[in-house]
Amino acid sequence: MRKLCLALMILAGIGLSGCSRDDRTEGPNARQAGRDAYRASQTAKDEAKKAAEDLRHAGKEFRQGWEEAKHGDTRRK
């Protein structure tokens, strides 16, 4: 999850740094920044998918534990 936040912060930083009106030059530097931003967005996307899978798995484990405890509780009325 921390990797996802870091990737999103880097992506936001790159995006905001590109908003400067003083630097309107196009060329290799702009292309490289675009490539870097694309790679960062793909990394963030992959990390988000991984985090979603981890959360889904943790939710299943939690529900299974809950059901096992519920069925094994002898103090129930």
Helices and strands as residue ranges (DSSP letters): H 2-17, H 28-72
